[in-house]
Amino acid sequence: MLDGDRPHCVFTGDTLFLGEVGRPDLAVKSGEITKEDLAGWLYDSLRNRLMTLPEDCIVFPGHGAGSPCGKKIADGTYCTIGN
Ligand SMILES: [Fe+2]
């Protein structure tokens, strides 16, 4: 979401959590999408999209601590790109 033309917050789904990134091994479809495909897309999303946002842009992840979608998701419901 934008505040004027500046990114204010981002909903990161299963790509970026608090202190953790998504797991490219969870959505593998045999013969269609490999974990290497997913790891490449994850890297592209993190490096070329999310890491280009301002450090104070608020991150709202799709899951919190305890979800199997990330191995060590930190407690909390939001943080910033800089954190
Ligand atoms: Fe998930």
PDB file of the backbone (N, CA, C, O) and the ligand in Angstrom, with CONECT records:
HET    LIG  A 101       1
ATOM      1  N   MET A   1       0.846  -1.174   0.000  1.00  0.00           N
ATOM      2  CA  MET A   1       0.000   0.000   0.000  1.00  0.00           C
ATOM      3  C   MET A   1       0.891   1.236   0.000  1.00  0.00           C
ATOM      4  O   MET A   1       1.960   1.265   0.609  1.00  0.00           O
ATOM      5  N   LEU A   2       0.413   2.243  -0.698  1.00  0.00           N
ATOM      6  CA  LEU A   2       1.182   3.473  -0.823  1.00  0.00           C
ATOM      7  C   LEU A   2       0.605   4.573   0.063  1.00  0.00           C
ATOM      8  O   LEU A   2      -0.597   4.621   0.322  1.00  0.00           O
ATOM      9  N   ASP A   3       1.491   5.451   0.519  1.00  0.00           N
ATOM     10  CA  ASP A   3       1.109   6.699   1.164  1.00  0.00           C
ATOM     11  C   ASP A   3       1.575   7.778   0.202  1.00  0.00           C
ATOM     12  O   ASP A   3       2.742   8.170   0.209  1.00  0.00           O
ATOM     13  N   GLY A   4       0.656   8.253  -0.623  1.00  0.00           N
ATOM     14  CA  GLY A   4       1.068   9.100  -1.744  1.00  0.00           C
ATOM     15  C   GLY A   4       1.754   8.209  -2.767  1.00  0.00           C
ATOM     16  O   GLY A   4       1.146   7.268  -3.278  1.00  0.00           O
ATOM     17  N   ASP A   5       2.998   8.493  -3.067  1.00  0.00           N
ATOM     18  CA  ASP A   5       3.729   7.610  -3.982  1.00  0.00           C
ATOM     19  C   ASP A   5       4.814   6.823  -3.253  1.00  0.00           C
ATOM     20  O   ASP A   5       5.659   6.185  -3.881  1.00  0.00           O
ATOM     21  N   ARG A   6       4.783   6.875  -1.906  1.00  0.00           N
ATOM     22  CA  ARG A   6       5.797   6.176  -1.107  1.00  0.00           C
ATOM     23  C   ARG A   6       5.194   4.905  -0.507  1.00  0.00           C
ATOM     24  O   ARG A   6       4.097   4.953   0.049  1.00  0.00           O
ATOM     25  N   PRO A   7       5.896   3.761  -0.611  1.00  0.00           N
ATOM     26  CA  PRO A   7       5.392   2.525  -0.001  1.00  0.00           C
ATOM     27  C   PRO A   7       5.253   2.682   1.517  1.00  0.00           C
ATOM     28  O   PRO A   7       6.213   3.037   2.201  1.00  0.00           O
ATOM     29  N   HIS A   8       4.051   2.415   2.034  1.00  0.00           N
ATOM     30  CA  HIS A   8       3.771   2.540   3.467  1.00  0.00           C
ATOM     31  C   HIS A   8       3.816   1.177   4.153  1.00  0.00           C
ATOM     32  O   HIS A   8       4.398   1.040   5.229  1.00  0.00           O
ATOM     33  N   CYS A   9       3.203   0.169   3.529  1.00  0.00           N
ATOM     34  CA  CYS A   9       3.209  -1.172   4.113  1.00  0.00           C
ATOM     35  C   CYS A   9       3.084  -2.198   2.996  1.00  0.00           C
ATOM     36  O   CYS A   9       2.694  -1.882   1.872  1.00  0.00           O
ATOM     37  N   VAL A  10       3.430  -3.444   3.342  1.00  0.00           N
ATOM     38  CA  VAL A  10       3.382  -4.520   2.357  1.00  0.00           C
ATOM     39  C   VAL A  10       2.860  -5.785   3.037  1.00  0.00           C
ATOM     40  O   VAL A  10       3.239  -6.100   4.165  1.00  0.00           O
ATOM     41  N   PHE A  11       1.986  -6.501   2.334  1.00  0.00           N
ATOM     42  CA  PHE A  11       1.465  -7.780   2.803  1.00  0.00           C
ATOM     43  C   PHE A  11       2.296  -8.864   2.119  1.00  0.00           C
ATOM     44  O   PHE A  11       2.209  -9.051   0.905  1.00  0.00           O
ATOM     45  N   THR A  12       3.102  -9.577   2.908  1.00  0.00           N
ATOM     46  CA  THR A  12       4.116 -10.452   2.313  1.00  0.00           C
ATOM     47  C   THR A  12       3.714 -11.924   2.231  1.00  0.00           C
ATOM     48  O   THR A  12       4.490 -12.747   1.745  1.00  0.00           O
ATOM     49  N   GLY A  13       2.531 -12.260   2.691  1.00  0.00           N
ATOM     50  CA  GLY A  13       2.070 -13.645   2.553  1.00  0.00           C
ATOM     51  C   GLY A  13       3.071 -14.636   3.127  1.00  0.00           C
ATOM     52  O   GLY A  13       3.485 -14.511   4.280  1.00  0.00           O
ATOM     53  N   ASP A  14       3.459 -15.618   2.327  1.00  0.00           N
ATOM     54  CA  ASP A  14       4.403 -16.641   2.770  1.00  0.00           C
ATOM     55  C   ASP A  14       5.824 -16.374   2.265  1.00  0.00           C
ATOM     56  O   ASP A  14       6.673 -17.264   2.308  1.00  0.00           O
ATOM     57  N   THR A  15       6.085 -15.156   1.788  1.00  0.00           N
ATOM     58  CA  THR A  15       7.415 -14.835   1.284  1.00  0.00           C
ATOM     59  C   THR A  15       8.343 -14.360   2.398  1.00  0.00           C
ATOM     60  O   THR A  15       9.474 -14.830   2.519  1.00  0.00           O
ATOM     61  N   LEU A  16       7.859 -13.433   3.200  1.00  0.00           N
ATOM     62  CA  LEU A  16       8.670 -12.865   4.278  1.00  0.00           C
ATOM     63  C   LEU A  16       7.855 -12.828   5.562  1.00  0.00           C
ATOM     64  O   LEU A  16       6.750 -12.287   5.600  1.00  0.00           O
ATOM     65  N   PHE A  17       8.423 -13.417   6.620  1.00  0.00           N
ATOM     66  CA  PHE A  17       7.809 -13.384   7.951  1.00  0.00           C
ATOM     67  C   PHE A  17       8.668 -12.498   8.850  1.00  0.00           C
ATOM     68  O   PHE A  17       9.600 -11.851   8.375  1.00  0.00           O
ATOM     69  N   LEU A  18       8.361 -12.468  10.132  1.00  0.00           N
ATOM     70  CA  LEU A  18       9.205 -11.729  11.079  1.00  0.00           C
ATOM     71  C   LEU A  18      10.439 -12.564  11.382  1.00  0.00           C
ATOM     72  O   LEU A  18      10.357 -13.599  12.044  1.00  0.00           O
ATOM     73  N   GLY A  19      11.583 -12.102  10.891  1.00  0.00           N
ATOM     74  CA  GLY A  19      12.849 -12.789  11.144  1.00  0.00           C
ATOM     75  C   GLY A  19      13.061 -14.047  10.338  1.00  0.00           C
ATOM     76  O   GLY A  19      13.968 -14.819  10.647  1.00  0.00           O
ATOM     77  N   GLU A  20      12.267 -14.282   9.327  1.00  0.00           N
ATOM     78  CA  GLU A  20      12.350 -15.544   8.580  1.00  0.00           C
ATOM     79  C   GLU A  20      11.779 -15.347   7.178  1.00  0.00           C
ATOM     80  O   GLU A  20      10.992 -14.432   6.936  1.00  0.00           O
ATOM     81  N   VAL A  21      12.181 -16.202   6.282  1.00  0.00           N
ATOM     82  CA  VAL A  21      11.595 -16.197   4.939  1.00  0.00           C
ATOM     83  C   VAL A  21      10.820 -17.486   4.727  1.00  0.00           C
ATOM     84  O   VAL A  21      10.929 -18.424   5.517  1.00  0.00           O
ATOM     85  N   GLY A  22      10.043 -17.527   3.663  1.00  0.00           N
ATOM     86  CA  GLY A  22       9.222 -18.690   3.365  1.00  0.00           C
ATOM     87  C   GLY A  22      10.050 -19.914   3.026  1.00  0.00           C
ATOM     88  O   GLY A  22      11.254 -19.826   2.784  1.00  0.00           O
ATOM     89  N   ARG A  23       9.385 -21.051   3.014  1.00  0.00           N
ATOM     90  CA  ARG A  23      10.054 -22.325   2.718  1.00  0.00           C
ATOM     91  C   ARG A  23       9.698 -22.765   1.302  1.00  0.00           C
ATOM     92  O   ARG A  23       8.537 -23.056   1.014  1.00  0.00           O
ATOM     93  N   PRO A  24      10.696 -22.816   0.415  1.00  0.00           N
ATOM     94  CA  PRO A  24      10.428 -23.203  -0.967  1.00  0.00           C
ATOM     95  C   PRO A  24      10.196 -24.698  -1.140  1.00  0.00           C
ATOM     96  O   PRO A  24       9.961 -25.154  -2.258  1.00  0.00           O
ATOM     97  N   ASP A  25      10.256 -25.459  -0.075  1.00  0.00           N
ATOM     98  CA  ASP A  25      10.059 -26.905  -0.185  1.00  0.00           C
ATOM     99  C   ASP A  25       8.614 -27.322   0.077  1.00  0.00           C
ATOM    100  O   ASP A  25       8.280 -28.497  -0.076  1.00  0.00           O
ATOM    101  N   LEU A  26       7.756 -26.386   0.466  1.00  0.00           N
ATOM    102  CA  LEU A  26       6.400 -26.771   0.886  1.00  0.00           C
ATOM    103  C   LEU A  26       5.388 -26.871  -0.247  1.00  0.00           C
ATOM    104  O   LEU A  26       4.412 -27.612  -0.129  1.00  0.00           O
ATOM    105  N   ALA A  27       5.593 -26.153  -1.330  1.00  0.00           N
ATOM    106  CA  ALA A  27       4.577 -26.123  -2.383  1.00  0.00           C
ATOM    107  C   ALA A  27       5.036 -26.833  -3.653  1.00  0.00           C
ATOM    108  O   ALA A  27       4.566 -26.514  -4.745  1.00  0.00           O
ATOM    109  N   VAL A  28       5.938 -27.780  -3.520  1.00  0.00           N
ATOM    110  CA  VAL A  28       6.447 -28.507  -4.678  1.00  0.00           C
ATOM    111  C   VAL A  28       5.337 -29.373  -5.274  1.00  0.00           C
ATOM    112  O   VAL A  28       4.635 -30.086  -4.556  1.00  0.00           O
ATOM    113  N   LYS A  29       5.191 -29.298  -6.596  1.00  0.00           N
ATOM    114  CA  LYS A  29       4.248 -30.165  -7.295  1.00  0.00           C
ATOM    115  C   LYS A  29       5.064 -31.081  -8.187  1.00  0.00           C
ATOM    116  O   LYS A  29       5.764 -30.627  -9.092  1.00  0.00           O
ATOM    117  N   SER A  30       4.968 -32.346  -7.926  1.00  0.00           N
ATOM    118  CA  SER A  30       5.796 -33.325  -8.615  1.00  0.00           C
ATOM    119  C   SER A  30       5.717 -33.171 -10.137  1.00  0.00           C
ATOM    120  O   SER A  30       4.639 -33.220 -10.730  1.00  0.00           O
ATOM    121  N   GLY A  31       6.875 -32.987 -10.740  1.00  0.00           N
ATOM    122  CA  GLY A  31       6.948 -32.891 -12.190  1.00  0.00           C
ATOM    123  C   GLY A  31       6.559 -31.537 -12.750  1.00  0.00           C
ATOM    124  O   GLY A  31       6.721 -31.304 -13.948  1.00  0.00           O
ATOM    125  N   GLU A  32       6.052 -30.644 -11.926  1.00  0.00           N
ATOM    126  CA  GLU A  32       5.625 -29.330 -12.425  1.00  0.00           C
ATOM    127  C   GLU A  32       6.514 -28.215 -11.900  1.00  0.00           C
ATOM    128  O   GLU A  32       7.191 -27.529 -12.666  1.00  0.00           O
ATOM    129  N   ILE A  33       6.502 -28.046 -10.608  1.00  0.00           N
ATOM    130  CA  ILE A  33       7.271 -26.977  -9.971  1.00  0.00           C
ATOM    131  C   ILE A  33       8.212 -27.616  -8.959  1.00  0.00           C
ATOM    132  O   ILE A  33       7.784 -28.349  -8.068  1.00  0.00           O
ATOM    133  N   THR A  34       9.501 -27.325  -9.112  1.00  0.00           N
ATOM    134  CA  THR A  34      10.487 -27.908  -8.205  1.00  0.00           C
ATOM    135  C   THR A  34      10.810 -26.937  -7.071  1.00  0.00           C
ATOM    136  O   THR A  34      10.478 -25.753  -7.132  1.00  0.00           O
ATOM    137  N   LYS A  35      11.461 -27.459  -6.040  1.00  0.00           N
ATOM    138  CA  LYS A  35      11.874 -26.574  -4.945  1.00  0.00           C
ATOM    139  C   LYS A  35      12.928 -25.587  -5.430  1.00  0.00           C
ATOM    140  O   LYS A  35      13.059 -24.495  -4.876  1.00  0.00           O
ATOM    141  N   GLU A  36      13.683 -25.966  -6.467  1.00  0.00           N
ATOM    142  CA  GLU A  36      14.662 -25.030  -7.038  1.00  0.00           C
ATOM    143  C   GLU A  36      13.948 -23.872  -7.746  1.00  0.00           C
ATOM    144  O   GLU A  36      14.374 -22.722  -7.641  1.00  0.00           O
ATOM    145  N   ASP A  37      12.856 -24.179  -8.471  1.00  0.00           N
ATOM    146  CA  ASP A  37      12.044 -23.112  -9.078  1.00  0.00           C
ATOM    147  C   ASP A  37      11.558 -22.151  -7.995  1.00  0.00           C
ATOM    148  O   ASP A  37      11.695 -20.934  -8.118  1.00  0.00           O
ATOM    149  N   LEU A  38      10.986 -22.723  -6.929  1.00  0.00           N
ATOM    150  CA  LEU A  38      10.419 -21.912  -5.856  1.00  0.00           C
ATOM    151  C   LEU A  38      11.489 -21.111  -5.134  1.00  0.00           C
ATOM    152  O   LEU A  38      11.261 -19.957  -4.770  1.00  0.00           O
ATOM    153  N   ALA A  39      12.658 -21.713  -4.924  1.00  0.00           N
ATOM    154  CA  ALA A  39      13.755 -20.987  -4.270  1.00  0.00           C
ATOM    155  C   ALA A  39      14.184 -19.801  -5.132  1.00  0.00           C
ATOM    156  O   ALA A  39      14.494 -18.733  -4.602  1.00  0.00           O
ATOM    157  N   GLY A  40      14.206 -19.975  -6.443  1.00  0.00           N
ATOM    158  CA  GLY A  40      14.568 -18.884  -7.344  1.00  0.00           C
ATOM    159  C   GLY A  40      13.555 -17.755  -7.300  1.00  0.00           C
ATOM    160  O   GLY A  40      13.928 -16.582  -7.277  1.00  0.00           O
ATOM    161  N   TRP A  41      12.291 -18.100  -7.290  1.00  0.00           N
ATOM    162  CA  TRP A  41      11.236 -17.075  -7.215  1.00  0.00           C
ATOM    163  C   TRP A  41      11.262 -16.367  -5.865  1.00  0.00           C
ATOM    164  O   TRP A  41      11.053 -15.156  -5.786  1.00  0.00           O
ATOM    165  N   LEU A  42      11.520 -17.130  -4.802  1.00  0.00           N
ATOM    166  CA  LEU A  42      11.630 -16.531  -3.469  1.00  0.00           C
ATOM    167  C   LEU A  42      12.783 -15.528  -3.444  1.00  0.00           C
ATOM    168  O   LEU A  42      12.625 -14.407  -2.961  1.00  0.00           O
ATOM    169  N   TYR A  43      13.927 -15.930  -3.957  1.00  0.00           N
ATOM    170  CA  TYR A  43      15.094 -15.040  -4.007  1.00  0.00           C
ATOM    171  C   TYR A  43      14.758 -13.778  -4.805  1.00  0.00           C
ATOM    172  O   TYR A  43      15.076 -12.667  -4.380  1.00  0.00           O
ATOM    173  N   ASP A  44      14.125 -13.949  -5.945  1.00  0.00           N
ATOM    174  CA  ASP A  44      13.768 -12.803  -6.782  1.00  0.00           C
ATOM    175  C   ASP A  44      12.822 -11.864  -6.038  1.00  0.00           C
ATOM    176  O   ASP A  44      13.004 -10.646  -6.068  1.00  0.00           O
ATOM    177  N   SER A  45      11.815 -12.425  -5.370  1.00  0.00           N
ATOM    178  CA  SER A  45      10.862 -11.594  -4.618  1.00  0.00           C
ATOM    179  C   SER A  45      11.548 -10.837  -3.495  1.00  0.00           C
ATOM    180  O   SER A  45      11.289  -9.653  -3.281  1.00  0.00           O
ATOM    181  N   LEU A  46      12.431 -11.537  -2.771  1.00  0.00           N
ATOM    182  CA  LEU A  46      13.115 -10.889  -1.646  1.00  0.00           C
ATOM    183  C   LEU A  46      14.087  -9.826  -2.134  1.00  0.00           C
ATOM    184  O   LEU A  46      14.073  -8.693  -1.653  1.00  0.00           O
ATOM    185  N   ARG A  47      14.913 -10.190  -3.073  1.00  0.00           N
ATOM    186  CA  ARG A  47      16.003  -9.326  -3.506  1.00  0.00           C
ATOM    187  C   ARG A  47      15.525  -8.164  -4.377  1.00  0.00           C
ATOM    188  O   ARG A  47      15.939  -7.020  -4.185  1.00  0.00           O
ATOM    189  N   ASN A  48      14.661  -8.466  -5.323  1.00  0.00           N
ATOM    190  CA  ASN A  48      14.299  -7.469  -6.328  1.00  0.00           C
ATOM    191  C   ASN A  48      13.003  -6.722  -6.040  1.00  0.00           C
ATOM    192  O   ASN A  48      12.695  -5.734  -6.708  1.00  0.00           O
ATOM    193  N   ARG A  49      12.249  -7.182  -5.063  1.00  0.00           N
ATOM    194  CA  ARG A  49      10.995  -6.497  -4.696  1.00  0.00           C
ATOM    195  C   ARG A  49      11.067  -5.969  -3.267  1.00  0.00           C
ATOM    196  O   ARG A  49      11.118  -4.760  -3.044  1.00  0.00           O
ATOM    197  N   LEU A  50      11.072  -6.886  -2.306  1.00  0.00           N
ATOM    198  CA  LEU A  50      10.947  -6.460  -0.908  1.00  0.00           C
ATOM    199  C   LEU A  50      12.153  -5.660  -0.432  1.00  0.00           C
ATOM    200  O   LEU A  50      11.982  -4.674   0.286  1.00  0.00           O
ATOM    201  N   MET A  51      13.350  -6.048  -0.806  1.00  0.00           N
ATOM    202  CA  MET A  51      14.548  -5.341  -0.331  1.00  0.00           C
ATOM    203  C   MET A  51      14.735  -3.989  -1.012  1.00  0.00           C
ATOM    204  O   MET A  51      15.651  -3.245  -0.662  1.00  0.00           O
ATOM    205  N   THR A  52      13.885  -3.661  -1.975  1.00  0.00           N
ATOM    206  CA  THR A  52      13.956  -2.337  -2.588  1.00  0.00           C
ATOM    207  C   THR A  52      13.027  -1.341  -1.883  1.00  0.00           C
ATOM    208  O   THR A  52      13.053  -0.145  -2.174  1.00  0.00           O
ATOM    209  N   LEU A  53      12.208  -1.846  -0.958  1.00  0.00           N
ATOM    210  CA  LEU A  53      11.272  -0.971  -0.245  1.00  0.00           C
ATOM    211  C   LEU A  53      12.016  -0.160   0.820  1.00  0.00           C
ATOM    212  O   LEU A  53      13.080  -0.577   1.275  1.00  0.00           O
ATOM    213  N   PRO A  54      11.469   0.995   1.222  1.00  0.00           N
ATOM    214  CA  PRO A  54      12.105   1.793   2.266  1.00  0.00           C
ATOM    215  C   PRO A  54      12.192   1.014   3.587  1.00  0.00           C
ATOM    216  O   PRO A  54      11.350   0.161   3.868  1.00  0.00           O
ATOM    217  N   GLU A  55      13.202   1.312   4.377  1.00  0.00           N
ATOM    218  CA  GLU A  55      13.412   0.585   5.635  1.00  0.00           C
ATOM    219  C   GLU A  55      12.250   0.735   6.606  1.00  0.00           C
ATOM    220  O   GLU A  55      12.022  -0.145   7.436  1.00  0.00           O
ATOM    221  N   ASP A  56      11.511   1.836   6.514  1.00  0.00           N
ATOM    222  CA  ASP A  56      10.393   2.028   7.447  1.00  0.00           C
ATOM    223  C   ASP A  56       9.070   1.472   6.917  1.00  0.00           C
ATOM    224  O   ASP A  56       8.035   1.631   7.564  1.00  0.00           O
ATOM    225  N   CYS A  57       9.088   0.835   5.773  1.00  0.00           N
ATOM    226  CA  CYS A  57       7.875   0.207   5.221  1.00  0.00           C
ATOM    227  C   CYS A  57       7.449  -0.928   6.152  1.00  0.00           C
ATOM    228  O   CYS A  57       8.262  -1.784   6.500  1.00  0.00           O
ATOM    229  N   ILE A  58       6.189  -0.936   6.552  1.00  0.00           N
ATOM    230  CA  ILE A  58       5.678  -1.913   7.517  1.00  0.00           C
ATOM    231  C   ILE A  58       5.384  -3.230   6.813  1.00  0.00           C
ATOM    232  O   ILE A  58       4.770  -3.253   5.746  1.00  0.00           O
ATOM    233  N   VAL A  59       5.828  -4.324   7.421  1.00  0.00           N
ATOM    234  CA  VAL A  59       5.641  -5.674   6.877  1.00  0.00           C
ATOM    235  C   VAL A  59       4.535  -6.374   7.652  1.00  0.00           C
ATOM    236  O   VAL A  59       4.595  -6.484   8.876  1.00  0.00           O
ATOM    237  N   PHE A  60       3.517  -6.849   6.921  1.00  0.00           N
ATOM    238  CA  PHE A  60       2.471  -7.675   7.507  1.00  0.00           C
ATOM    239  C   PHE A  60       2.575  -9.061   6.870  1.00  0.00           C
ATOM    240  O   PHE A  60       2.148  -9.251   5.732  1.00  0.00           O
ATOM    241  N   PRO A  61       3.137 -10.026   7.591  1.00  0.00           N
ATOM    242  CA  PRO A  61       3.315 -11.369   7.026  1.00  0.00           C
ATOM    243  C   PRO A  61       2.029 -12.187   7.090  1.00  0.00           C
ATOM    244  O   PRO A  61       1.082 -11.833   7.791  1.00  0.00           O
ATOM    245  N   GLY A  62       2.020 -13.270   6.353  1.00  0.00           N
ATOM    246  CA  GLY A  62       0.861 -14.146   6.312  1.00  0.00           C
ATOM    247  C   GLY A  62       0.724 -15.044   7.527  1.00  0.00           C
ATOM    248  O   GLY A  62      -0.364 -15.553   7.798  1.00  0.00           O
ATOM    249  N   HIS A  63       1.814 -15.250   8.269  1.00  0.00           N
ATOM    250  CA  HIS A  63       1.797 -16.137   9.433  1.00  0.00           C
ATOM    251  C   HIS A  63       2.650 -15.557  10.547  1.00  0.00           C
ATOM    252  O   HIS A  63       3.543 -14.743  10.312  1.00  0.00           O
ATOM    253  N   GLY A  64       2.354 -15.994  11.767  1.00  0.00           N
ATOM    254  CA  GLY A  64       3.161 -15.624  12.916  1.00  0.00           C
ATOM    255  C   GLY A  64       3.941 -16.812  13.439  1.00  0.00           C
ATOM    256  O   GLY A  64       4.004 -17.867  12.807  1.00  0.00           O
ATOM    257  N   ALA A  65       4.537 -16.619  14.610  1.00  0.00           N
ATOM    258  CA  ALA A  65       5.348 -17.662  15.243  1.00  0.00           C
ATOM    259  C   ALA A  65       4.555 -18.956  15.383  1.00  0.00           C
ATOM    260  O   ALA A  65       3.358 -18.936  15.671  1.00  0.00           O
ATOM    261  N   GLY A  66       5.235 -20.083  15.176  1.00  0.00           N
ATOM    262  CA  GLY A  66       4.613 -21.387  15.330  1.00  0.00           C
ATOM    263  C   GLY A  66       4.108 -21.987  14.040  1.00  0.00           C
ATOM    264  O   GLY A  66       3.769 -23.170  14.003  1.00  0.00           O
ATOM    265  N   SER A  67       4.048 -21.195  12.973  1.00  0.00           N
ATOM    266  CA  SER A  67       3.586 -21.733  11.699  1.00  0.00           C
ATOM    267  C   SER A  67       4.666 -22.623  11.076  1.00  0.00           C
ATOM    268  O   SER A  67       5.852 -22.304  11.159  1.00  0.00           O
ATOM    269  N   PRO A  68       4.265 -23.730  10.456  1.00  0.00           N
ATOM    270  CA  PRO A  68       5.246 -24.566   9.764  1.00  0.00           C
ATOM    271  C   PRO A  68       5.731 -23.940   8.454  1.00  0.00           C
ATOM    272  O   PRO A  68       6.622 -24.482   7.800  1.00  0.00           O
ATOM    273  N   CYS A  69       5.151 -22.807   8.072  1.00  0.00           N
ATOM    274  CA  CYS A  69       5.556 -22.149   6.827  1.00  0.00           C
ATOM    275  C   CYS A  69       6.901 -21.430   6.953  1.00  0.00           C
ATOM    276  O   CYS A  69       7.464 -21.000   5.946  1.00  0.00           O
ATOM    277  N   GLY A  70       7.409 -21.298   8.145  1.00  0.00           N
ATOM    278  CA  GLY A  70       8.731 -20.732   8.379  1.00  0.00           C
ATOM    279  C   GLY A  70       9.309 -21.414   9.600  1.00  0.00           C
ATOM    280  O   GLY A  70       8.584 -21.701  10.552  1.00  0.00           O
ATOM    281  N   LYS A  71      10.606 -21.675   9.584  1.00  0.00           N
ATOM    282  CA  LYS A  71      11.186 -22.482  10.667  1.00  0.00           C
ATOM    283  C   LYS A  71      11.336 -21.736  11.979  1.00  0.00           C
ATOM    284  O   LYS A  71      11.107 -22.314  13.041  1.00  0.00           O
ATOM    285  N   LYS A  72      11.714 -20.464  11.932  1.00  0.00           N
ATOM    286  CA  LYS A  72      11.958 -19.719  13.175  1.00  0.00           C
ATOM    287  C   LYS A  72      11.313 -18.339  13.104  1.00  0.00           C
ATOM    288  O   LYS A  72      11.999 -17.327  13.250  1.00  0.00           O
ATOM    289  N   ILE A  73      10.028 -18.290  12.884  1.00  0.00           N
ATOM    290  CA  ILE A  73       9.325 -17.012  12.801  1.00  0.00           C
ATOM    291  C   ILE A  73       9.288 -16.388  14.192  1.00  0.00           C
ATOM    292  O   ILE A  73       8.948 -17.045  15.176  1.00  0.00           O
ATOM    293  N   ALA A  74       9.646 -15.105  14.253  1.00  0.00           N
ATOM    294  CA  ALA A  74       9.671 -14.397  15.530  1.00  0.00           C
ATOM    295  C   ALA A  74       8.260 -14.040  15.985  1.00  0.00           C
ATOM    296  O   ALA A  74       7.330 -14.001  15.179  1.00  0.00           O
ATOM    297  N   ASP A  75       8.110 -13.782  17.271  1.00  0.00           N
ATOM    298  CA  ASP A  75       6.838 -13.334  17.829  1.00  0.00           C
ATOM    299  C   ASP A  75       6.487 -11.955  17.296  1.00  0.00           C
ATOM    300  O   ASP A  75       7.370 -11.154  16.989  1.00  0.00           O
ATOM    301  N   GLY A  76       5.200 -11.685  17.190  1.00  0.00           N
ATOM    302  CA  GLY A  76       4.736 -10.381  16.748  1.00  0.00           C
ATOM    303  C   GLY A  76       3.856 -10.512  15.522  1.00  0.00           C
ATOM    304  O   GLY A  76       3.750 -11.584  14.924  1.00  0.00           O
ATOM    305  N   THR A  77       3.228  -9.407  15.156  1.00  0.00           N
ATOM    306  CA  THR A  77       2.321  -9.440  14.004  1.00  0.00           C
ATOM    307  C   THR A  77       2.794  -8.551  12.851  1.00  0.00           C
ATOM    308  O   THR A  77       2.303  -8.682  11.729  1.00  0.00           O
ATOM    309  N   TYR A  78       3.735  -7.657  13.117  1.00  0.00           N
ATOM    310  CA  TYR A  78       4.266  -6.816  12.056  1.00  0.00           C
ATOM    311  C   TYR A  78       5.650  -6.316  12.443  1.00  0.00           C
ATOM    312  O   TYR A  78       6.027  -6.370  13.614  1.00  0.00           O
ATOM    313  N   CYS A  79       6.387  -5.842  11.489  1.00  0.00           N
ATOM    314  CA  CYS A  79       7.672  -5.202  11.738  1.00  0.00           C
ATOM    315  C   CYS A  79       7.936  -4.278  10.545  1.00  0.00           C
ATOM    316  O   CYS A  79       7.004  -3.911   9.829  1.00  0.00           O
ATOM    317  N   THR A  80       9.164  -3.912  10.335  1.00  0.00           N
ATOM    318  CA  THR A  80       9.499  -3.075   9.176  1.00  0.00           C
ATOM    319  C   THR A  80      10.516  -3.784   8.297  1.00  0.00           C
ATOM    320  O   THR A  80      11.193  -4.711   8.742  1.00  0.00           O
ATOM    321  N   ILE A  81      10.619  -3.357   7.077  1.00  0.00           N
ATOM    322  CA  ILE A  81      11.614  -3.929   6.178  1.00  0.00           C
ATOM    323  C   ILE A  81      13.004  -3.797   6.791  1.00  0.00           C
ATOM    324  O   ILE A  81      13.815  -4.718   6.695  1.00  0.00           O
ATOM    325  N   GLY A  82      13.283  -2.659   7.420  1.00  0.00           N
ATOM    326  CA  GLY A  82      14.597  -2.445   8.031  1.00  0.00           C
ATOM    327  C   GLY A  82      14.910  -3.441   9.136  1.00  0.00           C
ATOM    328  O   GLY A  82      16.064  -3.833   9.314  1.00  0.00           O
ATOM    329  N   ASN A  83      13.888  -3.851   9.879  1.00  0.00           N
ATOM    330  CA  ASN A  83      14.115  -4.846  10.943  1.00  0.00           C
ATOM    331  C   ASN A  83      14.266  -6.231  10.386  1.00  0.00           C
ATOM    332  O   ASN A  83      14.461  -7.183  11.142  1.00  0.00           O
TER     333      ASN A  83
HETATM  334 FE   LIG A 101       1.712 -20.569   4.699  1.00  0.00          FE2+
END
